[in-house]
Amino acid sequence: MAQRNFKVLRGDKERGEFIDYTVEVDEGMVVLDGLFNVQAQHANDLAIRWNCKAGKCGSCSMEINGKPRLACMTRLNDFEENETITVTPMRSFEVIKDLVTDVSWNYEQNKKITPFKPGKKGKDGKYRMNVESAERVQEFRKCIECYLCQNTCHVIRDHEKKNEFIGPRFMIRLASLEMHPLDTADRVKAIRDDYGSGMCNITKCCTKVCPEHIEITDNGIIPLKERVVDRFYDPIQWIWRKLTGK
């Protein structure tokens, strides 16, 4: 059994301090296991949010050595044997206690989105769509709502008008709706005016931290931006709207 050094940020929204812990760990453990040992051996009041420990619930999001990650999917052997593992809560959201943050802001963004609106059923009373169209949106359904993309987004993290941008996670939800072959709602104007698509400058930082490897920027955000450009900034379409009044 080996030993590992952890530096954990303890506290709440008012104050916090780094506390050093040395714990015994077994081969194959992940960072979440190490934090469990910190709880068991040193600090049973350490607050951690977790659930499945399988990388599918998105609960144990935190920053490990400065990078947004899932603690349950970050192996201890990814770090040098003598390296101190520094663990802090997600920086973009208010701390409740220790490593637990208040992510309710994200749920408020989700409420803004116009929900799925299917068209009329066929004469046989069923909805039908081709396989290719259905497959396009399957990638977006892999999202586990860990909010690592929201956390690392520079707009949400640093911009004074962050509430005007819905964030990469919900741009992906918008993409899943806009590209759904049965959806009939028109969200393009809202994508520009209400959801803040123009605030994203496609640095791909959200894509880099996604544990489900969703191509958030290339397959979701950029196509939505293109729809906005086609609708409002394409000169041919602008002339057509002027002539037809549509």
N, C-alpha and C positions, 0 to 999 in steps of 0.2 A: 504493500500500500504506500502510495506516494503522498506528498504534501503539495498544496497549491496555495498561493497568496492571492487574496482578493482585496480590492479596495472598493467599498460600497458607499454610495452617497446616501446618508440617512437624514431624515428630517421631513418637513412638510413645506407648504407654500410660503411660510413665513421665514424659515431658516433651515439650513442644512449643513452637514459636515461629512467629510470622508472618514470612514472608520476602516482600519486594516484588520483583516482576519486571515489566519492560517488554518486550513482544514485538511483532513485526510481524505483522499479521493481514490477511487479504483479506476482501473483501465477501462476505457470506453465511455466514461461519464461525459455528460454535457454540462454547460454552464449552469443550467437550472438545477442539476444534481448538486453541483458545488454550492449553490445558494441554499439548497435544502440542508446541506451539511452545516452551513453557517448558522442556519436557524437551529439545528439540533445541538450543535456543539458550543455556540457562543451567544446567539441573539434570537431567542424564540419569539420575539416581538417584531422581527423583520417582516415588513409587508411586501408580498409578491403576488401578482395576479397570474394565475395559470389554470389550466383545466385538463387538456387532453394529453399533453406531453408527447405529441406525435406530429406537431407542425401543421395541424389542421384547424385549430380553434382560434388561433391568432391572439391568444390572451397574454402570452409572456413576452410581449414586445418591450424592448428596452435598448439602451445603447451600451455596447460592449466594446471597450477600448476605442470609444469615439464613433463607432459605426452602428447604425440602427439594425438590430437583428432580433430573431427569435431565440430566446435563451435555451429552448429545448432542442434547437437544431444547430447549435453552435458547440462543437466538440472542444473539450479541453485540450486535446492533442493538436488542435489548430494553432496553439500558442507554444512558444518556447518553454522548456521545463521550468526555468527560473523567472519567467515573465510574470509580472503582477497583472492580474485581470481586473481592470477597472470597470465597474458597473454603475450606470446612472439611469434615471428614468428618461423617457422620451422627452426631448427638450421643447417640443412645440406645444405641449399641453400642460396645464396646471397640475402640480403635484398634489396628490391627496395625502399620501404618506409613503416615504421611502421610495420604492420602485413602482408604485401604483400611481397612475395619472388619470385625470378626469378627461375622458374622450367623448363626452356628451356633445361637444361642439359638432362632431361629425354626424351625429344623429339629426341634429338640426339642419345641416346641409342636405341630408338625404330627403327630408320632408319637403324641400323646395322643388324636387323633381316631379314633372308631370308623369304620372304613372302609365303603365302599359295600357294601350288602347287598341284592341284588335278590331279589324273591320268586320264586315258581314260574313257569316258562314256561307259555305257553298249550298247548292240546291239539295245536297244530301244531308245537310245539317252539320257538316264537319268543316274544320279548318284544314287547309292543305298548303304545304310549302315544299319546295325542292330541297334536297339534301345539302347542296352546296350553300344555299342561303342560310340554312339552319346551322351548319358547321361554323360559319364565320363568327357567330356570337358565343360559341361554346368556350373559347379561351377566356372570355371575360367572366364566365360563371365560376372559374376556379378561385376567384378572390375569396380569401378567408377573413377579410376585414381586420387584419392585424394593425392597420393604419401606419405601417412603417413608411409607406409612400407619402402619406399625409405629413408624417413627422419630418421627413427629410426634404420635403418641398420647400424651396427657399421663400416662396411667396407666403405660405402659411407660417413659416418659421420667423420671418423677419419683416414682412411688409406691413405697414401701418393700416392698410386697407384689406387685410387678409379676408375679412368677411364678405368681400365682393368676389372672391374666387372659391368655387365649390371644392377644389382640390382634385388630385389625380384619381383617388379611389372613385369619386363620383363622376368624374369625366368618363371613367370606364363604365360606370352604370349607365350613363347617358349613351355611350357608344353601343352598349348591349341593347338598348331600347331603339335607338335610331336605326340600327342595322338589322333589327329583327324583321323578318319578312312579313309578319302579320300586323306589325304596329302601324297605326295610321296617324298618330299625333304628330303635330309639327312643332318641334322644339328649337329650330334653328335660331330664331330671333332671341329666345331665352338663353340659348347657349352663349350668345354674344353679350346680351344685356344683363342677364340675371345670374348666370353661372360663371362669368368672367373668363371665357376661353382666351381672350387676348392677353391676360396677365401671365400666362405660361409662355416662357421663352425656350421651351423644349431642350433643356439641358440634360434630360434623361436620368436625372438623379433618382427619380421615383422608380424607374425601370430597374436600375442597378440594385436596389434593395429589396425588390419583390421576391419573397420566398417561393412563390408559385411560378416565377419566371414568366409572368405575363408581359408581353411587349406593350406596356402601357402607352408609351409615347408614339411609337411607330404605327401601331394597329388601332389605337383608340383616340388619343388626343389630336394627332395630326389630321386624321380623316375628319374629325369634327371641325377643326379649324378650316379645312378645305371647304366644307359645306357652308361655313359662314362667309368665306371669301367668295364662293360661287354665287351666293344669294345676294350679298350686299356690295361687293366690290368688283365684280366682273362687269366691264363696261358694256358688253353686248346684252347681258341680262338687264342692266340698268336701263338701257335704251328700250328694250322690250317692255319693261314695266311701265315706262313713261308712255309708250305708244298704246299699250293695251289696258293700262290702269290696274294691272294685277299685281 
